[in-house]
Amino acid sequence: MKYNSYYTYLCSLVGEENIHVNLYEKTIKEENIFRVFLRNLGIDDNSLTYDITEVNTSLSSKELIIMLQLNRFLPRMNFSDLVVENSIVAGLSRSGTRHNFLKPEQIEIIKAFFNEENSLISKRLFEGIDIFSSSSEGELFCFKPEMIEISDLISFFGGLLVGYDKRISKLENDHSGMNQT
């Protein structure tokens, strides 16, 4: 994304004083993302407690391999959401996990393309600190279906079956409640 141009555009729409920019990585490491969001809106949140510790989580490498294979058929957001929910319940999903699908030389080409924009927004909002320098951290993700073991498949699809069973039960309960009236 061309952040500086987008920021300039948003400022032209609502005024620079109404735009708050926070570094996501810093926000999740040093503060509570919900607290920062409410503070940006001018809402005092001192009386609120937050029990959500993981936000914007990533799937494990094995789950990601299965999802990439299944998305070839028909990617659906409801399906993906259920996979992420199951991953969180199973303790496999973590905030801040990075999966790089691009080779280092491809990343460098992309960085070069956005370099001017990134430098401008860094200077404009972050005192010239290069906030994009670590954006390519993380191990290169190698797509190897042979990494998947049968226990991974059982866990993945077992979680989906349980999730879909809950949805079917809810539909059945809703439907039977409608028939009684």
C-alpha positions as CSV (number, residue, x, y, z in Angstrom):
1,M,0.0,0.0,0.0
2,K,1.2,3.5,-0.7
3,Y,0.7,4.7,2.9
4,N,1.8,8.3,2.5
5,S,-0.6,8.9,-0.4
6,Y,-3.4,7.1,1.4
7,Y,-2.8,9.1,4.6
8,T,-2.8,12.3,2.5
9,Y,-6.1,11.3,0.9
10,L,-7.7,10.5,4.3
11,C,-6.5,13.8,5.7
12,S,-8.0,15.7,2.8
13,L,-11.4,14.0,3.6
14,V,-11.6,14.4,7.3
15,G,-8.7,16.6,8.4
16,E,-5.3,15.5,9.7
17,E,-6.3,16.2,13.3
18,N,-8.9,13.4,12.9
19,I,-6.5,10.7,11.7
20,H,-4.6,8.6,14.3
21,V,-1.7,6.4,13.1
22,N,-0.4,3.7,15.4
23,L,2.2,1.0,14.7
24,Y,0.4,-2.3,15.0
25,E,3.4,-4.2,16.1
26,K,4.2,-1.7,18.8
27,T,0.6,-1.6,19.9
28,I,0.2,-5.3,20.4
29,K,3.6,-5.7,22.2
30,E,3.5,-2.7,24.5
31,E,-0.2,-1.8,24.9
32,N,-3.6,-3.3,24.6
33,I,-4.9,-2.7,21.0
34,F,-8.4,-2.2,22.3
35,R,-7.2,0.4,24.8
36,V,-5.3,2.3,22.1
37,F,-8.3,2.2,19.7
38,L,-10.7,3.6,22.4
39,R,-8.1,6.3,23.4
40,N,-7.9,7.4,19.7
41,L,-11.6,7.9,19.8
42,G,-11.4,9.9,23.0
43,I,-13.0,7.3,25.2
44,D,-11.8,6.8,28.7
45,D,-11.4,3.0,29.2
46,N,-10.0,2.9,32.8
47,S,-13.1,1.1,34.0
48,L,-12.9,-1.6,31.4
49,T,-11.0,-4.9,31.5
50,Y,-9.8,-6.8,28.5
51,D,-9.5,-10.6,28.6
52,I,-8.6,-11.1,25.0
53,T,-4.9,-11.6,24.7
54,E,-4.5,-12.8,21.1
55,V,-5.6,-10.6,18.3
56,N,-5.0,-10.9,14.6
57,T,-3.6,-14.4,15.0
58,S,-1.9,-16.4,12.3
59,L,-2.5,-20.1,11.6
60,S,0.3,-22.6,12.2
61,S,2.4,-23.6,9.2
62,K,0.6,-26.9,8.9
63,E,-2.9,-25.3,9.1
64,L,-1.8,-22.9,6.5
65,I,-0.7,-25.6,4.1
66,I,-4.1,-27.3,4.5
67,M,-6.0,-24.0,4.0
68,L,-4.0,-23.2,0.8
69,Q,-4.9,-26.7,-0.6
70,L,-8.6,-26.3,0.3
71,N,-8.9,-22.7,-1.0
72,R,-8.3,-24.0,-4.5
73,F,-11.8,-25.3,-4.5
74,L,-13.8,-22.4,-3.1
75,P,-12.4,-19.9,-0.6
76,R,-15.0,-18.9,1.9
77,M,-14.7,-16.4,4.7
78,N,-17.0,-18.4,7.1
79,F,-14.8,-21.5,6.6
80,S,-11.6,-19.5,7.2
81,D,-13.1,-17.9,10.3
82,L,-14.0,-21.3,11.7
83,V,-10.5,-22.6,11.0
84,V,-8.9,-19.6,12.8
85,E,-11.4,-20.1,15.8
86,N,-10.4,-23.7,16.0
87,S,-6.7,-22.8,15.8
88,I,-7.1,-20.4,18.7
89,V,-9.0,-23.0,20.8
90,A,-6.3,-25.6,20.1
91,G,-3.5,-23.2,21.1
92,L,-1.9,-23.3,17.6
93,S,-2.7,-19.7,16.5
94,R,-0.5,-16.8,17.7
95,S,-0.4,-13.1,17.3
96,G,2.6,-11.7,15.4
97,T,3.5,-15.0,13.6
98,R,4.8,-14.2,10.2
99,H,4.8,-16.5,7.1
100,N,6.8,-15.3,4.2
101,F,5.6,-16.7,0.9
102,L,8.1,-14.6,-1.1
103,K,11.7,-15.2,-1.7
104,P,14.1,-12.5,-0.3
105,E,14.8,-11.1,-3.8
106,Q,11.1,-10.7,-4.4
107,I,10.7,-8.9,-1.1
108,E,13.5,-6.5,-2.1
109,I,11.8,-5.7,-5.4
110,I,8.5,-4.9,-3.5
111,K,10.4,-2.8,-0.9
112,A,12.1,-0.8,-3.7
113,F,8.7,-0.1,-5.3
114,F,7.2,1.3,-2.1
115,N,10.5,2.8,-0.7
116,E,9.7,6.5,-1.6
117,E,6.2,6.3,-0.1
118,N,7.4,4.4,3.0
119,S,10.2,7.0,3.5
120,L,7.7,9.9,3.3
121,I,5.3,8.5,5.8
122,S,8.2,7.5,8.2
123,K,9.4,11.1,8.0
124,R,6.0,12.6,8.3
125,L,4.7,10.7,11.3
126,F,7.6,8.8,12.9
127,E,10.5,11.3,13.0
128,G,12.2,9.5,10.1
129,I,12.4,6.2,11.9
130,D,12.2,3.4,9.2
131,I,9.1,1.7,10.4
132,F,9.2,-0.7,7.4
133,S,12.6,-2.2,8.0
134,S,11.4,-5.3,9.7
135,S,8.4,-6.0,7.5
136,S,10.1,-9.0,5.8
137,E,11.1,-10.8,9.0
138,G,10.0,-14.3,9.4
139,E,11.0,-17.6,8.0
140,L,10.4,-18.2,4.3
141,F,7.3,-20.4,4.1
142,C,8.0,-23.5,2.1
143,F,4.8,-25.1,0.8
144,K,5.4,-28.8,1.4
145,P,2.2,-30.9,1.7
146,E,4.4,-33.8,2.9
147,M,4.9,-31.9,6.2
148,I,1.3,-32.8,7.1
149,E,0.8,-35.8,9.3
150,I,-2.4,-37.7,9.8
151,S,-2.8,-36.3,13.3
152,D,-2.7,-32.8,11.8
153,L,-5.5,-33.7,9.4
154,I,-7.6,-35.2,12.2
155,S,-7.2,-32.1,14.3
156,F,-8.0,-29.8,11.5
157,F,-11.0,-31.6,10.2
158,G,-12.2,-32.7,13.6
159,G,-12.3,-29.0,14.7
160,L,-14.3,-28.2,11.6
161,L,-16.8,-31.1,12.2
162,V,-17.3,-29.9,15.8
163,G,-17.9,-26.3,14.6
164,Y,-20.3,-27.4,11.9
165,D,-22.1,-29.6,14.4
166,K,-22.6,-26.6,16.7
167,R,-24.0,-24.6,13.7
168,I,-26.4,-27.5,12.7
169,S,-27.6,-27.9,16.3
170,K,-28.3,-24.2,16.6
171,L,-30.3,-24.3,13.3
172,E,-32.2,-27.3,14.5
173,N,-33.0,-25.6,17.8
174,D,-34.0,-22.4,16.1
175,H,-36.2,-24.4,13.6
176,S,-37.9,-26.5,16.3
177,G,-38.6,-23.3,18.3
178,M,-40.3,-21.9,15.2
179,N,-42.5,-25.0,14.8
180,Q,-43.8,-24.8,18.4
181,T,-45.3,-21.4,17.9
